[in-house]
């Protein structure tokens, strides 16, 4: 037992006496080593976003604001600057329309209807950025993490999915709406937390610049590309063919106005419709169209209905732009809220008209919300093909009045007319364009002297663009070598001939101006649209009350009555809206020199003494216009083309006024002392006679001998 035990204790484990395993040589290494397996890519770091950029396509819609001149101010005050709203609109397959304002960086040459692709960038408010960046450790603003709501989760997911991608305008507007809704939720939560009044919060946000649904939802548009043309093509007169306007007008009031004062539907109908006007000559909206368009653009009451009154509470919310407060702001939420309210009203009260609303071109809103709404009118400049053609008119509730000239102005924007401008220069040569600077036109800052009885119509270039008026026919009465129509190149005017033109007052006939095409150097087509530099020469006068069209320009001010006007406009009557960076400009006001005084008449507004002459200098010569005389219905002018600046030599004896100074040949002081040159075309004089010395006359023959005396015979001679 002891031996066994000793053996058990002293036995050596077999693994200690076992020889080590034979180490195998490693397999030979391949000459082309296998690449190492790639490491799994690290997840891309989540980018912190403070803005979101989405590429969107749509149709451009331009809206312009019209701020009327204070009637109690200086009549020659500087017109206010124009404020435009640039918008992207689109229509989905089911007919739904989507719209957003945008800050358009490069807008030169763009007009309503242009197809655009652009990058829209929205700055995210801090509360929204905190939601979007919450996975990066964002907090609720008080240092603690909070759980995101389902709405916030949707917003965060949408922002990150949409950023730097191409989306439809519908998707972009849905993103805007979600940002707005989340932001409004945050504002409501903050209000409850601080237990402050919502109005105070709105005021605080508004003071900080939040004017659109409490947050600025207007994106910046960068890297914009024009991809085509669009827009409505039924708004301007082509070839004199008349058109009928279709519209619906919505009259608003508000229960928060104390007392409730507003323009009612009866007032609108009486001022829209000739048949309901206070007098046969009252300047209704229909009469403005009849008179100024020469009955080419018609505003008939059966297809231009008026609805209302529509109550519009001071605060509320509508689907298109969300919450609004008309006591604090007059921007997209308020204006498009009125449009939503109008559709809701029409659907309930006139479903038949609501069913055809898409085909009614113009929608007009009459709002009693000035001075919160600082503009008198806001309207589309041309109507987009994929969006609505909208016009908002505002007034102060206590006034309950809108003059027809202002409404006519806004609705003329709808057909594509821009403002009537003026280029004003100081004594140092610095010039600027005043957008409303032409006081002779309702599209500028011109108003009838008495808006309740009188009408002021358009300038020649505006009427030409709209298709309401056209150039004269045969202005030179068939003169040899002269243009046969009132639209011609300046170089086609005969040289040195002061050809008379009887220029009619614009109210006398719809063929009432000259369009003189001048040099085109430096003027190129823009976005495929032709431009053509031209001057328009017209005569404006208040017609006698016995004339059938006596209301045309009956509201001209005394300063501009019976004057000849020169305008420059570099667009054609191409049935496209005017490029607002290229408006018609008033260049000169001309007048005949009164014979009684021999001195020019003077007017205000910076024009001073009115000249009787205007010149244009071009590569083919110098065109000179002179006003000789004027009357109530027409003015007599002359046009002359000069190739020289001074008459001399042969030109003093060619019967022409070569320098177009109004004096020809010996009547021109330039020709004083200039000898008449030899007439190279005359027949040469007969040759001088050649005088030769005469030969002396032949000597006389000797006299015959005297006969012999009687009684003595002559020797050798026979006697007879």
Secondary structure, DSSP 8 states (H G I E B T S, - for coil): -HHHHHHHHH---HHHHS------------SS-----------------SEEEEEEEEEEEEEEEE----TTS-TT------EEEEEEEEE-TTS-EEEEEEEES--TT--TT-EEEEEEEEE--HHHHHHHTGGGT---SSS------HHHHHHHHHHHHHTTEE--HHHHHHHHHHHHHHHHHHHHHHHHHHT--HHHHHHHHHHTT--STTS---EEEEEEEEEE--S--SSS-STT--EE--EEEEEEE-TTSSS-----HHHHHHHH-GGGSSSTT---HHHHHHHHTTTSEE--GGGEEEEEEEE--SEEEETTTEEEETTT--SHHHHHHHHHHHHHHHHHH-HHHHHTGGG--EEEEEEEEETTS--SEEEESS--SSS-EEEEEEEETTT----HHHHHHHHHHHTT----EEEEE-TTS-EEEETT--TTSTTTT---SSTTT------HHHHHHHTS-EE-BSTTTT-TTS-SBSEEEGGGS-BT--EEEEEEBTTT-SEEEEEEE---TT---BTTB-EEEEEEEEEE----TTSTTTTTTTT--TTTTTEEEEEEEEE---SS---TTS--EEEEEE----TTT-S--EETTTTEE--SEEEEEETTEEEEEEEEEE-SSEEEEEEEEES-SS--GGGGGSSS-TT-SS--GGGSGGGTT------TTS---------------------------TTS--TT----
